[in-house]
């Protein structure tokens, strides 16, 4: 099989457009068209149907695409392993993380890793959990951290830590004087929530439903920093992770009240099931594990 033609087929199928495939392969669009034509002619099988400007895989194309995807993922892994032996103490590690983990839990490890491996370029991208999983599955990142478990045939998911959810209130709020808060204390309160679909939102909704509590949803926000700010300004109360609330509680911007029935939220590490784990990437994972152990023991 001509691997160059297979690669043209693969990227055309992956991108869905000849122009995008040409851009990925850094060749001209006519070269992509000619490569597809030759490939189909050689095997006397049609791998694509053209509907207007849209390319759609035939049944034969679908089967071939799954095989080609595995071949080029293996090619990527081979290149990674070779680069690791070539570079050892240099290179690039790309990490994708959900907003909470990437902003509040990952920085201590990033700082320590950068000091230990100054020649390694470490990039961290903050995004939604579903995007982290998609990038991990397509090998567009080396490691991912997400806020809830997922099922994906190409991704290994491992629970790495959990944290406690606290109730945060304005400093002068009546609940701030309580040593702990029961579910009934939330009845009819103005509750600032995380965005729908987020881990904290789902935990909060389940807690309220379980205890048959009705609240007034004043605001729904996607940023933890914004949630803390509006609570500090008196717009309501919120359930938020201990680590995320800590600095604002210590600074007196908000008050924290533990729940009598503690709620936990979890975080997970993900990587491609066939991902080559280099020495430096393993070092990052080990350092993160050490930090999480110390955080757990100290909390």
Beta strands, then each sheet from edge to edge (+ up, - down):
strand 1: 48-51
strand 2: 54-57
strand 3: 91-97
strand 4: 120-126
strand 5: 143-146
strand 6: 155-169
strand 7: 190-194
strand 8: 216-221
strand 9: 238-241
strand 10: 255-257
strand 11: 263-272
sheet 1: 1+ 2-
sheet 2: 4+ 3+ 5+ 11- 6+ 9-
sheet 3: 4+ 3+ 5+ 11- 6+ 10-
sheet 4: 7+ 8+
end
